[in-house]
Amino acid sequence: MSSDGLPPDPFSDDAKRASDIVNSYLSYIPFDELKNKWLAIRLSDGGYDGNLYDSKRDAVRHQLDEFVCAYVCFRNLMGGATPKEMEIFLRFNRDAYDAGFRLPDPDGQTGGPEVLMTTAQHDFYRNQITAETVAKVRDELRRLQ
């Protein structure tokens, strides 16, 4: 438990920041205007460059280093994004880059291929986050005893 009596938060500040960015756009801009727009979310901190892009290709081309971002389209986020969803999304993209995948392609007509997460991969990340949360709560409870 934290000093305010709540259990530790299982989601990183990166994931919270990314979900706040997505949700703020959905709050202020009609979905019909957003549905084909893209964001370039930095893998380092979940932030972004402050721009909406008309295509993934534009988003990729406007980055100093296209491999430090994950690219997301609003058409998949009509209902918004929770910190949990963004935690999984960021971890998946970080792991894909670490494994040698090169998703963005500034010269490709579409901006590069999309790698889809399987159900098993989603479950893996969800279970990983759950295990980390349980470990944090146990550590906090031991500290309080």
Residue pairs with C-beta under 8 A, 6 or more apart in sequence:
1 7
1 8
1 137
1 140
1 141
1 144
2 8
2 140
7 133
7 136
7 137
7 140
8 133
8 136
8 137
8 140
10 84
10 87
10 129
10 130
10 132
10 133
10 136
11 83
11 84
11 86
11 87
11 129
12 46
12 87
12 90
13 45
13 46
14 43
14 44
14 45
14 46
14 86
14 87
14 90
15 46
15 83
15 84
15 86
15 87
15 90
16 46
16 83
16 86
17 45
17 46
17 47
18 41
18 46
18 47
18 48
18 81
18 86
18 89
18 90
19 80
19 81
19 82
19 83
19 85
19 86
21 39
21 41
21 46
21 47
21 48
22 39
22 72
22 74
22 77
22 80
22 81
22 86
23 80
23 81
25 34
25 37
25 39
25 52
25 74
26 34
26 74
26 77
26 78
26 80
31 74
31 78
34 52
34 74
35 74
35 75
35 78
36 54
36 73
36 74
36 75
37 52
37 53
37 54
37 73
37 74
38 52
38 53
38 54
38 55
38 56
38 58
38 59
38 71
38 72
38 73
38 74
39 48
39 52
39 53
39 59
39 71
39 72
39 74
40 48
40 49
40 51
40 53
40 59
40 60
40 62
40 63
40 69
40 70
40 71
41 47
41 48
41 69
41 70
41 71
41 72
41 90
42 48
42 49
42 68
42 69
43 68
43 69
43 70
43 90
43 93
43 94
43 97
44 68
46 86
46 90
48 69
49 62
49 63
51 59
51 62
53 59
53 62
55 110
55 111
56 71
56 73
56 104
56 110
56 111
56 112
57 106
57 108
57 109
57 110
57 111
58 111
59 69
59 71
59 111
60 66
60 71
60 104
60 105
60 106
60 111
60 112
61 106
61 111
63 69
63 104
66 104
66 106
67 97
67 102
67 104
69 104
70 89
70 90
70 93
71 103
71 104
71 111
71 112
72 89
81 89
84 126
84 129
87 125
87 129
88 117
88 122
88 125
88 126
88 129
91 125
91 128
92 117
92 121
92 125
93 103
96 103
96 115
97 103
101 115
102 112
103 112
103 113
103 114
103 115
104 111
104 112
105 111
105 112
105 113
